[in-house]
């Protein structure tokens, strides 16, 4: 988790920016691995190799589910209902952006600033047949390049092949509309099933050093091996990471790590065709003209909250005695560059050792590095962070806590590992888990859609705008 602290001249402000990725406790034997995983993941999400291990393993008593495991199970079951399996027999029967129809409801020649513009979307397949179910992953955006303005639209899925797309017209002038089919519902179903089948799309290489000797060893959230393992475990939160123990080296000799994308896929050859570049992010409203928006004489109330949510990162100003302390997030940190593991710490531990007070601000961001792993990993970390924040607010209710959501990223980059669909599910989970706490939301998901920045690292002007709004908010 990335952690940053700000110290003001006459007060202390603690600002954490924490991008965290989740782990959970497993065991060395196949029997124990399955019994642990079986507690929180639906059976149909696991691959054949794991199932075969389970069938061969002797029966052992299962421990009662913990509160966290019950909550993980509940969230996954809810997601399974929202993302039901969709049939995919041929590309022709999948959703087609070209054949789908968008109709403006109650069209006018000119709209007033503050009006809501509604569009009815009827999805059709490549043969022109009306779709009978929803679940398409869509992205709605309006923009005005002349004003350098943009905002996201709201998409309502009626689960019968029709959608309502709503835009609030925040500014005057010419407004362009965009509605992208990121993935058809069949692709969404394939991604969801594939995501929850394995932990090995990304592997980790641990660097062990003992004196003058250095050995590299395979590491990960789950290791399907009979070799002796090093277990790096947080007992309280049941978050763990494993490495194959090198011969003649202690587990404490692990000093550095890097990750590699492995040539592993849980998508069929047919399903992979859904994620070819020509089938991702296809514009549905290419034939739409721009919309004219006038000031009008009618006084309208415009809620800017949805278009300008608190969305920020940080700044440093030594002249004003602002001090930022930074710390890497804990396992699994995805990155091809070699990094030290000696300074890594689970986010909950960092929060627990924070005293907090009215001039303390903690910003937490969970997201990108979880995308290649099954969803229970992300849910467990989010729940543990929720509990840590709850403890913090009990001992220091004046502490300001802000949750920064993840942002959208490259649209055509390895959908199985990094699709924004995975990020969107995590975005929904974060909002669900933290809704009962007195925390603020930095909706980076919304702002990067509004800016149209399809980059895992948003450009400087986007980050700068986020910083400005954050500092205005906390000051």
C-alpha positions, 0 to 999 in steps of 0.5 A: 500500500502506498502511504503518504503523510502530510504534516502542517506547520501548526498541526499534524495531518496524516495522509495515506495514499494506499493502493492495496492488493489482497491475499488470504491464508492458504496451506501447503497441502492440496487438502488444506488448500481446497478446504480454505478456498472452499469457504468463500468461492462458489464451486463453479469458479474453480478449474478442473485441476483444483476440483480433481485435487479436492476429489482425491483429498480425504474428507476433513471437518470444515471450520465454521465460517468467520464473519469475514468469510461469510461476508465474502460469500455474501458479496460473491453470491450477489455478484454472481446474480448480477453477472449470470452466465450468458450463452455464447455459441457464435459471434453472430449472436453476441451484442453488436454496436453497429446493429444496436439502436439509440433513440433520444427520448423527447428530442428538442432542437435546443436544450437548457443548461441543467436539463436531463437528456435521456436516450433509449438503447436497444441492443441487437446482435450481429444478425439484427435480432433484438437481445433478450437480456442485459449485462453489456458493459457500456461507457457513456460520456458527453464532452465539449472539446472547445470548453475542455469539459466532459462528464460521464453518463448514467446507464440503467440496465433493464435486463431485457436488452434495453438500457436508459442512458441519462446525461445531465447537461452541465454547460452551454454550447455544443455537446458531443455524446459517446456511448461505447460497447466495451464488452458484450454481455457474453464477453462480460460473462466469460471474463467473470468466469475466467477471473475466478478460476486461477491465481497464476496469470501473474507470477512472482519471483522472490529474490532470496539473499544469504550472505553472498548467495542469491537465489530466485524462487517462485512466489504467489497467493497460491502455489500448487506444489508439494515443495516446502513453502515459506508462508508470510502470514498476517494471522489476524486478517488471514492475509498470506503470501507464499514462496517456494523455500530455497534450499539452505536459505531461511524464509527471512532471506526474502529481500526483493520481488518482481512479477511476470505475466504468465501465458495462462488463460481460462478463456476458450479460443472462441471467447478470446475472439470477443476481446480482439481490438475490433470488438472492444470499445465500439461506438454505438452513437456514431451517427448522432449530431451534437446537442445544442445547450443554451443558458435559457431564462429558467432557473435550474438547479444543477447538481454538480456532485455527480460530475465533480466528485472529490477526486484527488491525489497529493502534493508536497510543499516544504515551505509550508512544512508539509511532509509526505511519507510514502510506503509501498503496498503489500503483496501482491505488488504487480510490477516487472521492475524489481522492488524491495519487500522489506518496507512493505506492510499490510494496509490494516497495520499501517492504519492501526498504528495511526493515532489520528485526530482532527487534523489527520487525513487518510486517503485509501485507494484499492484497485488496479493490482487486484484485477488479475486475481480472483475477486475474493482476494480484493473483497477480503482486503477491502473488508479488512481495511473497513474493519481497520478504519472502523477501529480508527474512527472509534478511537479518533472520530475526528479523523478524516478518511477518504476512499479514492476509487481506481481509474479506468485504463487502456482499453485494448490491453489484455482484457482477461487480466486488466479489463476495466470490467474487473475494475468496475466490479471492484468499484462497486464492491468498494462503494458497497463495503464502505457505505456504512462508514463516515468516509468521503469518496474520491471518484477517480473512476468517474473523473477519468471517464469524464476526461476520457483518459484511457491510461492506467497512469492518468496524465498530469492535468488530470492528476493536478485537478484531483490534487487541487480539489482534494486540497480545497476539500481538506483545507 
